[in-house]
């Protein structure tokens, strides 16, 4: 399924908050986007197979 849906939800929440004069919710939504980005990056990096037998190409 992937993680794209969570970013869509958080972006929609932030847009809603901004359109409805909810600056604290908008800020927390932005913070949640930052956290989600970092956590998804860790998960997807950990899931990628490491090929340690191959030297990096220059």
TORDREN-779245 format. One record per residue (C-alpha): residue number from 1; residue in three letters; z, x, y. Coordinates in steps of 0.2 Angstrom, whole numbers, plus 5000, padded with zeros to 4 digits. Layout:
[rec NUM "ala" [Z X Y]],
...
//
This chain:
[rec 1 "unk" [5000 5000 5000]],
[rec 2 "unk" [5003 5014 5012]],
[rec 3 "unk" [5014 5015 5028]],
[rec 4 "unk" [5001 5009 5041]],
[rec 5 "unk" [5009 4992 5041]],
[rec 6 "unk" [5025 4998 5048]],
[rec 7 "unk" [5017 5006 5063]],
[rec 8 "unk" [5007 4990 5066]],
[rec 9 "unk" [5024 4980 5066]],
[rec 10 "unk" [5033 4992 5077]],
[rec 11 "unk" [5018 4993 5090]],
[rec 12 "unk" [5018 4974 5090]],
[rec 13 "unk" [5036 4973 5093]],
[rec 14 "unk" [5035 4985 5107]],
[rec 15 "unk" [5021 4976 5115]],
[rec 16 "unk" [5030 4960 5114]],
[rec 17 "unk" [5046 4967 5121]],
[rec 18 "unk" [5036 4975 5136]],
[rec 19 "unk" [5027 4958 5139]],
[rec 20 "unk" [5043 4948 5139]],
[rec 21 "unk" [5054 4960 5150]],
[rec 22 "unk" [5064 4967 5136]],
[rec 23 "unk" [5065 4985 5141]],
[rec 24 "unk" [5079 4990 5129]],
[rec 25 "unk" [5070 4983 5114]],
[rec 26 "unk" [5054 4991 5120]],
[rec 27 "unk" [5063 5008 5121]],
[rec 28 "unk" [5071 5006 5104]],
[rec 29 "unk" [5054 5001 5096]],
[rec 30 "unk" [5047 5017 5103]],
[rec 31 "unk" [5061 5027 5096]],
[rec 32 "unk" [5058 5018 5079]],
[rec 33 "unk" [5040 5023 5080]],
[rec 34 "unk" [5045 5041 5082]],
[rec 35 "unk" [5057 5040 5068]],
[rec 36 "unk" [5045 5031 5056]],
[rec 37 "unk" [5031 5044 5061]],
[rec 38 "unk" [5043 5059 5056]],
[rec 39 "unk" [5049 5050 5040]],
[rec 40 "unk" [5032 5046 5034]],
[rec 41 "unk" [5026 5063 5037]],
[rec 42 "unk" [5040 5070 5027]],
[rec 43 "unk" [5036 5058 5012]],
[rec 44 "unk" [5017 5061 5013]],
[rec 45 "unk" [5019 5080 5014]],
[rec 46 "unk" [5031 5080 4999]],
[rec 47 "unk" [5019 5069 4989]],
[rec 48 "unk" [5004 5081 4992]],
[rec 49 "unk" [5003 5093 4978]],
[rec 50 "unk" [5005 5111 4984]],
[rec 51 "unk" [4992 5123 4978]],
[rec 52 "unk" [5002 5139 4978]],
[rec 53 "unk" [4989 5149 4967]],
[rec 54 "unk" [4976 5149 4980]],
[rec 55 "unk" [4977 5161 4995]],
[rec 56 "unk" [4974 5153 5012]],
[rec 57 "unk" [4957 5155 5018]],
[rec 58 "unk" [4954 5165 5034]],
//
